[in-house]
């Protein structure tokens, strides 16, 4: 992209302000720095402008201006993403949707809500909670992440095992397409005629357009909930317990695993009641009808004991249950007590391969002279190794990246995937050939082109940076060079 002259930039800023209002456009370098990164701080890039639209019409107008000027554009929510997906990799315009944060309608009879993309995930459950409803997808960042970002990455969360991911709860979308047209995909019912364009759009990582209204399912709160904590002296035992629970025909709402390093960080920060000397702990939650829940809980307790648990206890009350979940959902923040920085990975493996893969993850990270904390959705095999590092030490970031690449290859080798919920973004674009053939990637590119023929909508994401997909070697990890406004960063 050509660098804008100061006079041209000033002129465009005035045009943008005319579209979205005075005070709703940022262009000064110091202000733009706030938007140079998402939750993956290894990657940074500066936009030329950050704008704050408040309606679909304003989004459309900004997108049309970007097309006229040949400027790349990307939507951004709370910036909690972990793959660089909302970064302006080629400069241009960032459309921050945080001011589009309203609940527009709640239809309790039909169990749906219509919301804007900047609404924080947890705020929807707060809104409908007094009437006995909630929104099921619950990423660990649900106190901050927005529903628009969840749409982009098809986010999951601890309760994915029973309730599925974002796409299972989205009925319809109002979207601004990459040429500025406003269109509706889907509607207000689960049954749809024709192609499932909602399913295509959800998880497209902002490369097919920008969601401006979202129709989601809301669910009745379950009658009863039981949360079980199982403590193990070996990670292999905890891993085996996950498969043992599922093998008994039980489908808990959540099965989460936390390793010793993470337990100690959480206990230092919050004192949630996890034994500090445990090698691993499983947090297992059941929900549903009150009748029969005690019997199901006993079967889970027995499965954990049969797998070698040294202690299994059930939360006595809602306060203890919430404290246990606070430890799990605040684990990423707690790592700040044991390391100045970390990179969280996101891979998926078959549940039965958990013991082997966790051993290999620890071996890979140790071989690179680093430490790792594991906290993840064990029930559906969605791993989140957190590689700890100090960016002030020369060469340490490069070792983190190399270890991450090896972990992604490991996930692929055991029949898994390189992303469960964080997306591909910039971080894992060069890993796509680990799980897709050149023909697969070419077909995906054709689909992207159908929505986004100019390539201006969130460019540089998802697909490998090589000239030919076939050029990606068996282990080839090539750092992305991101240049924007003279800022060159590598990860």
ZAKEKOL-704069 format. One record per residue (C-alpha): residue in three letters; x negated, y negated, z negated; residue number from 1. Coordinates in steps of 0.5 Angstrom, whole numbers, plus 500, padded with zeros to 3 digits. Layout:
["ALA", [X, Y, Z], NUM]
...
//
This chain:
["UNK", [500, 500, 500], 1]
["UNK", [497, 493, 502], 2]
["UNK", [496, 489, 496], 3]
["UNK", [501, 483, 495], 4]
["UNK", [498, 476, 495], 5]
["UNK", [499, 471, 489], 6]
["UNK", [504, 467, 494], 7]
["UNK", [508, 473, 496], 8]
["UNK", [508, 476, 489], 9]
["UNK", [511, 470, 487], 10]
["UNK", [516, 469, 492], 11]
["UNK", [518, 477, 491], 12]
["UNK", [519, 475, 484], 13]
["UNK", [524, 470, 485], 14]
["UNK", [528, 474, 490], 15]
["UNK", [528, 480, 484], 16]
["UNK", [530, 475, 479], 17]
["UNK", [536, 472, 484], 18]
["UNK", [538, 480, 484], 19]
["UNK", [537, 482, 477], 20]
["UNK", [537, 475, 473], 21]
["UNK", [532, 471, 470], 22]
["UNK", [528, 474, 464], 23]
["UNK", [529, 481, 467], 24]
["UNK", [523, 481, 472], 25]
["UNK", [516, 482, 469], 26]
["UNK", [510, 481, 474], 27]
["UNK", [504, 479, 469], 28]
["UNK", [499, 484, 468], 29]
["UNK", [499, 484, 460], 30]
["UNK", [506, 485, 461], 31]
["UNK", [506, 491, 466], 32]
["UNK", [501, 494, 462], 33]
["UNK", [506, 497, 457], 34]
["UNK", [509, 501, 463], 35]
["UNK", [502, 504, 466], 36]
["UNK", [503, 510, 462], 37]
["UNK", [508, 515, 460], 38]
["UNK", [507, 520, 454], 39]
["UNK", [501, 523, 458], 40]
["UNK", [496, 518, 457], 41]
["UNK", [491, 521, 461], 42]
["UNK", [494, 518, 467], 43]
["UNK", [495, 510, 468], 44]
["UNK", [498, 506, 474], 45]
["UNK", [500, 499, 474], 46]
["UNK", [506, 497, 478], 47]
["UNK", [507, 490, 481], 48]
["UNK", [514, 489, 478], 49]
["UNK", [518, 492, 473], 50]
["UNK", [525, 490, 473], 51]
["UNK", [531, 491, 469], 52]
["UNK", [538, 492, 472], 53]
["UNK", [544, 493, 469], 54]
["UNK", [549, 496, 474], 55]
["UNK", [549, 500, 480], 56]
["UNK", [549, 494, 485], 57]
["UNK", [543, 491, 482], 58]
["UNK", [539, 498, 483], 59]
["UNK", [542, 498, 490], 60]
["UNK", [540, 491, 491], 61]
["UNK", [533, 492, 489], 62]
["UNK", [532, 499, 492], 63]
["UNK", [534, 495, 499], 64]
["UNK", [529, 490, 498], 65]
["UNK", [523, 495, 496], 66]
["UNK", [525, 498, 503], 67]
["UNK", [525, 491, 507], 68]
["UNK", [518, 490, 504], 69]
["UNK", [515, 497, 504], 70]
["UNK", [514, 497, 497], 71]
["UNK", [514, 504, 493], 72]
["UNK", [519, 504, 487], 73]
["UNK", [520, 509, 481], 74]
["UNK", [526, 509, 476], 75]
["UNK", [524, 509, 469], 76]
["UNK", [527, 511, 462], 77]
["UNK", [524, 511, 455], 78]
["UNK", [517, 513, 458], 79]
["UNK", [517, 520, 454], 80]
["UNK", [516, 524, 460], 81]
["UNK", [509, 528, 460], 82]
["UNK", [507, 529, 467], 83]
["UNK", [506, 522, 469], 84]
["UNK", [513, 523, 473], 85]
["UNK", [515, 515, 472], 86]
["UNK", [508, 512, 474], 87]
["UNK", [508, 507, 480], 88]
["UNK", [502, 512, 483], 89]
["UNK", [502, 507, 489], 90]
["UNK", [504, 500, 485], 91]
["UNK", [511, 497, 487], 92]
["UNK", [517, 496, 483], 93]
["UNK", [519, 500, 477], 94]
["UNK", [526, 500, 475], 95]
["UNK", [527, 500, 468], 96]
["UNK", [534, 503, 466], 97]
["UNK", [534, 502, 459], 98]
["UNK", [539, 496, 459], 99]
["UNK", [544, 501, 463], 100]
["UNK", [545, 505, 456], 101]
["UNK", [553, 505, 455], 102]
["UNK", [558, 511, 454], 103]
["UNK", [563, 509, 459], 104]
["UNK", [568, 514, 458], 105]
["UNK", [569, 520, 453], 106]
["UNK", [575, 525, 455], 107]
["UNK", [576, 529, 449], 108]
["UNK", [582, 533, 453], 109]
["UNK", [577, 535, 458], 110]
["UNK", [571, 535, 454], 111]
["UNK", [567, 530, 458], 112]
["UNK", [563, 524, 458], 113]
["UNK", [561, 519, 463], 114]
["UNK", [555, 515, 461], 115]
["UNK", [549, 511, 464], 116]
["UNK", [542, 513, 465], 117]
["UNK", [539, 509, 460], 118]
["UNK", [543, 512, 454], 119]
["UNK", [539, 516, 449], 120]
["UNK", [540, 523, 449], 121]
["UNK", [542, 523, 441], 122]
["UNK", [546, 517, 442], 123]
["UNK", [551, 521, 446], 124]
["UNK", [552, 526, 440], 125]
["UNK", [553, 521, 435], 126]
["UNK", [558, 517, 439], 127]
["UNK", [562, 524, 440], 128]
["UNK", [560, 527, 433], 129]
["UNK", [566, 524, 429], 130]
["UNK", [571, 528, 433], 131]
["UNK", [567, 534, 432], 132]
["UNK", [564, 534, 439], 133]
["UNK", [556, 534, 441], 134]
["UNK", [552, 534, 447], 135]
["UNK", [548, 541, 447], 136]
["UNK", [541, 539, 451], 137]
["UNK", [537, 537, 446], 138]
["UNK", [529, 536, 448], 139]
["UNK", [525, 535, 442], 140]
["UNK", [524, 527, 444], 141]
["UNK", [532, 527, 444], 142]
["UNK", [531, 521, 439], 143]
["UNK", [528, 517, 444], 144]
["UNK", [529, 520, 451], 145]
["UNK", [534, 518, 456], 146]
["UNK", [539, 522, 460], 147]
["UNK", [537, 519, 466], 148]
["UNK", [530, 522, 465], 149]
["UNK", [533, 529, 463], 150]
["UNK", [536, 529, 469], 151]
["UNK", [530, 527, 473], 152]
["UNK", [526, 533, 470], 153]
["UNK", [532, 538, 468], 154]
["UNK", [530, 538, 461], 155]
["UNK", [531, 543, 456], 156]
["UNK", [530, 544, 449], 157]
["UNK", [530, 549, 443], 158]
["UNK", [537, 551, 444], 159]
["UNK", [536, 552, 452], 160]
["UNK", [536, 560, 450], 161]
["UNK", [544, 560, 449], 162]
["UNK", [546, 553, 452], 163]
["UNK", [542, 552, 458], 164]
["UNK", [538, 546, 461], 165]
["UNK", [541, 539, 463], 166]
["UNK", [543, 542, 470], 167]
["UNK", [548, 547, 466], 168]
["UNK", [552, 540, 463], 169]
["UNK", [552, 535, 469], 170]
["UNK", [558, 535, 473], 171]
["UNK", [557, 529, 477], 172]
["UNK", [553, 523, 479], 173]
["UNK", [553, 516, 482], 174]
["UNK", [546, 515, 485], 175]
["UNK", [543, 510, 489], 176]
["UNK", [540, 514, 495], 177]
["UNK", [533, 512, 497], 178]
["UNK", [535, 507, 502], 179]
["UNK", [540, 503, 497], 180]
["UNK", [546, 507, 499], 181]
["UNK", [551, 508, 493], 182]
["UNK", [554, 515, 493], 183]
["UNK", [557, 520, 488], 184]
["UNK", [555, 527, 488], 185]
["UNK", [560, 532, 484], 186]
["UNK", [565, 530, 480], 187]
["UNK", [569, 531, 474], 188]
["UNK", [570, 539, 474], 189]
["UNK", [565, 545, 474], 190]
["UNK", [568, 548, 480], 191]
["UNK", [565, 544, 487], 192]
["UNK", [566, 546, 494], 193]
["UNK", [561, 546, 499], 194]
["UNK", [553, 545, 497], 195]
["UNK", [551, 544, 490], 196]
["UNK", [548, 537, 491], 197]
["UNK", [548, 536, 483], 198]
["UNK", [544, 542, 482], 199]
["UNK", [539, 539, 488], 200]
["UNK", [539, 532, 485], 201]
["UNK", [538, 534, 478], 202]
["UNK", [530, 536, 477], 203]
["UNK", [528, 533, 483], 204]
["UNK", [524, 528, 479], 205]
["UNK", [526, 522, 481], 206]
["UNK", [524, 523, 489], 207]
["UNK", [531, 524, 491], 208]
["UNK", [534, 517, 489], 209]
["UNK", [536, 514, 482], 210]
["UNK", [542, 516, 478], 211]
["UNK", [546, 510, 475], 212]
["UNK", [552, 514, 472], 213]
["UNK", [552, 521, 469], 214]
["UNK", [558, 526, 468], 215]
["UNK", [556, 531, 463], 216]
["UNK", [560, 536, 459], 217]
["UNK", [561, 535, 451], 218]
["UNK", [562, 541, 447], 219]
["UNK", [566, 543, 440], 220]
["UNK", [561, 543, 434], 221]
["UNK", [561, 551, 432], 222]
["UNK", [564, 553, 426], 223]
["UNK", [558, 556, 423], 224]
["UNK", [551, 555, 423], 225]
["UNK", [545, 559, 420], 226]
["UNK", [538, 558, 420], 227]
["UNK", [533, 563, 419], 228]
["UNK", [525, 562, 417], 229]
["UNK", [521, 568, 418], 230]
["UNK", [513, 567, 416], 231]
["UNK", [508, 572, 419], 232]
["UNK", [501, 573, 418], 233]
["UNK", [499, 574, 425], 234]
["UNK", [501, 571, 431], 235]
["UNK", [502, 578, 435], 236]
["UNK", [507, 579, 430], 237]
["UNK", [511, 573, 431], 238]
["UNK", [511, 574, 438], 239]
["UNK", [513, 581, 437], 240]
["UNK", [519, 579, 433], 241]
["UNK", [522, 575, 439], 242]
["UNK", [523, 581, 443], 243]
["UNK", [525, 585, 438], 244]
["UNK", [531, 580, 436], 245]
["UNK", [533, 580, 444], 246]
["UNK", [532, 587, 444], 247]
["UNK", [538, 588, 439], 248]
["UNK", [543, 585, 443], 249]
["UNK", [543, 578, 440], 250]
["UNK", [543, 571, 443], 251]
["UNK", [541, 566, 438], 252]
["UNK", [542, 559, 439], 253]
["UNK", [534, 558, 438], 254]
["UNK", [528, 561, 437], 255]
["UNK", [522, 557, 436], 256]
["UNK", [515, 559, 434], 257]
["UNK", [510, 554, 430], 258]
["UNK", [503, 556, 429], 259]
["UNK", [498, 555, 423], 260]
["UNK", [495, 549, 426], 261]
["UNK", [502, 546, 427], 262]
["UNK", [505, 548, 420], 263]
["UNK", [499, 545, 417], 264]
["UNK", [500, 538, 420], 265]
["UNK", [507, 538, 419], 266]
["UNK", [507, 540, 412], 267]
["UNK", [502, 534, 411], 268]
["UNK", [506, 529, 414], 269]
["UNK", [513, 531, 412], 270]
["UNK", [513, 537, 407], 271]
["UNK", [518, 541, 410], 272]
["UNK", [517, 548, 407], 273]
["UNK", [513, 552, 412], 274]
["UNK", [508, 556, 408], 275]
["UNK", [501, 553, 410], 276]
["UNK", [497, 559, 410], 277]
["UNK", [502, 563, 415], 278]
["UNK", [499, 564, 422], 279]
["UNK", [506, 563, 425], 280]
["UNK", [513, 562, 423], 281]
["UNK", [519, 563, 427], 282]
["UNK", [525, 558, 426], 283]
["UNK", [531, 562, 429], 284]
["UNK", [538, 559, 429], 285]
["UNK", [545, 562, 430], 286]
["UNK", [551, 558, 431], 287]
["UNK", [558, 560, 433], 288]
["UNK", [564, 563, 430], 289]
["UNK", [564, 564, 422], 290]
["UNK", [566, 571, 422], 291]
["UNK", [561, 576, 424], 292]
["UNK", [555, 571, 423], 293]
["UNK", [553, 574, 416], 294]
["UNK", [552, 581, 420], 295]
["UNK", [548, 577, 426], 296]
["UNK", [544, 574, 421], 297]
["UNK", [542, 580, 417], 298]
["UNK", [540, 584, 424], 299]
["UNK", [535, 578, 425], 300]
["UNK", [532, 578, 418], 301]
["UNK", [531, 586, 419], 302]
["UNK", [528, 585, 426], 303]
["UNK", [523, 580, 423], 304]
["UNK", [521, 585, 418], 305]
["UNK", [521, 590, 422], 306]
["UNK", [516, 586, 426], 307]
["UNK", [511, 585, 420], 308]
["UNK", [514, 578, 417], 309]
["UNK", [512, 577, 410], 310]
["UNK", [517, 573, 408], 311]
["UNK", [524, 571, 411], 312]
["UNK", [529, 566, 408], 313]
["UNK", [535, 563, 410], 314]
["UNK", [536, 556, 409], 315]
["UNK", [541, 555, 403], 316]
["UNK", [544, 549, 406], 317]
["UNK", [545, 543, 411], 318]
["UNK", [539, 539, 408], 319]
["UNK", [534, 545, 408], 320]
["UNK", [536, 546, 415], 321]
["UNK", [535, 539, 417], 322]
["UNK", [528, 539, 414], 323]
["UNK", [526, 545, 417], 324]
["UNK", [528, 543, 424], 325]
["UNK", [525, 536, 422], 326]
["UNK", [518, 540, 422], 327]
["UNK", [520, 543, 429], 328]
["UNK", [522, 537, 432], 329]
["UNK", [517, 532, 429], 330]
["UNK", [511, 537, 430], 331]
["UNK", [508, 533, 436], 332]
["UNK", [508, 527, 432], 333]
["UNK", [505, 530, 426], 334]
["UNK", [499, 532, 431], 335]
["UNK", [496, 525, 430], 336]
["UNK", [494, 527, 423], 337]
["UNK", [489, 532, 426], 338]
["UNK", [487, 529, 432], 339]
["UNK", [486, 522, 435], 340]
["UNK", [489, 525, 442], 341]
["UNK", [492, 531, 445], 342]
["UNK", [495, 534, 452], 343]
["UNK", [501, 538, 451], 344]
["UNK", [502, 543, 457], 345]
["UNK", [509, 546, 459], 346]
["UNK", [509, 553, 462], 347]
["UNK", [514, 559, 462], 348]
["UNK", [512, 566, 461], 349]
["UNK", [516, 573, 460], 350]
["UNK", [518, 574, 453], 351]
["UNK", [514, 580, 453], 352]
["UNK", [508, 577, 455], 353]
["UNK", [508, 572, 449], 354]
["UNK", [502, 576, 445], 355]
["UNK", [497, 577, 451], 356]
["UNK", [498, 570, 453], 357]
["UNK", [498, 566, 446], 358]
["UNK", [491, 570, 445], 359]
["UNK", [489, 568, 452], 360]
["UNK", [491, 561, 451], 361]
["UNK", [487, 561, 444], 362]
["UNK", [481, 564, 448], 363]
["UNK", [481, 559, 454], 364]
["UNK", [481, 553, 449], 365]
["UNK", [476, 555, 445], 366]
["UNK", [471, 557, 451], 367]
["UNK", [472, 549, 453], 368]
["UNK", [470, 547, 446], 369]
["UNK", [477, 545, 444], 370]
["UNK", [483, 546, 439], 371]
["UNK", [490, 548, 440], 372]
["UNK", [496, 548, 437], 373]
["UNK", [502, 552, 439], 374]
["UNK", [509, 550, 438], 375]
["UNK", [514, 552, 443], 376]
["UNK", [521, 555, 445], 377]
["UNK", [519, 562, 444], 378]
["UNK", [526, 565, 446], 379]
["UNK", [526, 563, 453], 380]
["UNK", [518, 564, 454], 381]
["UNK", [517, 556, 455], 382]
["UNK", [510, 555, 452], 383]
["UNK", [507, 548, 449], 384]
["UNK", [500, 549, 448], 385]
["UNK", [498, 542, 445], 386]
["UNK", [490, 541, 447], 387]
["UNK", [487, 537, 442], 388]
["UNK", [481, 532, 444], 389]
["UNK", [478, 525, 442], 390]
["UNK", [478, 521, 448], 391]
["UNK", [472, 517, 445], 392]
["UNK", [467, 523, 446], 393]
["UNK", [464, 523, 453], 394]
["UNK", [466, 529, 458], 395]
["UNK", [472, 531, 453], 396]
["UNK", [478, 529, 457], 397]
["UNK", [475, 533, 463], 398]
["UNK", [474, 539, 459], 399]
["UNK", [482, 538, 457], 400]
["UNK", [484, 538, 464], 401]
["UNK", [480, 544, 466], 402]
["UNK", [483, 548, 460], 403]
["UNK", [490, 546, 462], 404]
["UNK", [489, 548, 469], 405]
["UNK", [487, 555, 466], 406]
["UNK", [493, 556, 462], 407]
["UNK", [497, 554, 468], 408]
["UNK", [494, 559, 472], 409]
["UNK", [495, 564, 467], 410]
["UNK", [502, 563, 466], 411]
["UNK", [503, 564, 474], 412]
["UNK", [499, 570, 473], 413]
["UNK", [503, 574, 468], 414]
["UNK", [510, 572, 473], 415]
["UNK", [511, 565, 470], 416]
["UNK", [512, 558, 472], 417]
["UNK", [508, 552, 471], 418]
["UNK", [514, 548, 468], 419]
["UNK", [520, 549, 464], 420]
["UNK", [522, 542, 462], 421]
["UNK", [517, 537, 463], 422]
["UNK", [517, 537, 471], 423]
["UNK", [511, 537, 476], 424]
["UNK", [510, 529, 477], 425]
["UNK", [503, 528, 478], 426]
["UNK", [500, 532, 472], 427]
["UNK", [501, 539, 476], 428]
["UNK", [502, 537, 483], 429]
["UNK", [496, 541, 485], 430]
["UNK", [498, 547, 481], 431]
["UNK", [504, 548, 486], 432]
["UNK", [501, 553, 490], 433]
["UNK", [500, 558, 484], 434]
["UNK", [507, 560, 484], 435]
["UNK", [509, 557, 491], 436]
["UNK", [507, 559, 498], 437]
["UNK", [505, 554, 504], 438]
["UNK", [512, 556, 507], 439]
["UNK", [515, 554, 500], 440]
["UNK", [512, 548, 500], 441]
["UNK", [514, 546, 507], 442]
["UNK", [521, 547, 506], 443]
["UNK", [521, 543, 500], 444]
["UNK", [518, 537, 503], 445]
["UNK", [523, 538, 509], 446]
["UNK", [529, 537, 503], 447]
["UNK", [525, 531, 500], 448]
["UNK", [525, 528, 507], 449]
["UNK", [532, 529, 508], 450]
["UNK", [534, 525, 502], 451]
["UNK", [527, 520, 502], 452]
["UNK", [525, 520, 509], 453]
["UNK", [521, 513, 508], 454]
["UNK", [517, 517, 502], 455]
["UNK", [518, 510, 498], 456]
["UNK", [522, 513, 492], 457]
["UNK", [517, 515, 487], 458]
["UNK", [511, 517, 492], 459]
["UNK", [506, 522, 490], 460]
["UNK", [509, 526, 486], 461]
["UNK", [510, 534, 486], 462]
["UNK", [507, 536, 492], 463]
["UNK", [499, 538, 492], 464]
["UNK", [494, 532, 494], 465]
["UNK", [491, 536, 499], 466]
["UNK", [492, 535, 507], 467]
["UNK", [494, 542, 507], 468]
["UNK", [497, 547, 502], 469]
["UNK", [493, 552, 505], 470]
["UNK", [487, 549, 503], 471]
["UNK", [488, 549, 495], 472]
["UNK", [484, 555, 493], 473]
["UNK", [485, 560, 487], 474]
["UNK", [483, 555, 482], 475]
["UNK", [482, 549, 485], 476]
["UNK", [484, 543, 480], 477]
["UNK", [483, 536, 483], 478]
["UNK", [484, 530, 479], 479]
["UNK", [488, 525, 482], 480]
["UNK", [486, 518, 483], 481]
["UNK", [491, 513, 482], 482]
["UNK", [490, 506, 484], 483]
["UNK", [494, 500, 483], 484]
["UNK", [492, 493, 482], 485]
["UNK", [485, 495, 482], 486]
["UNK", [486, 500, 476], 487]
["UNK", [483, 506, 478], 488]
["UNK", [484, 512, 473], 489]
["UNK", [482, 519, 473], 490]
["UNK", [485, 525, 469], 491]
//
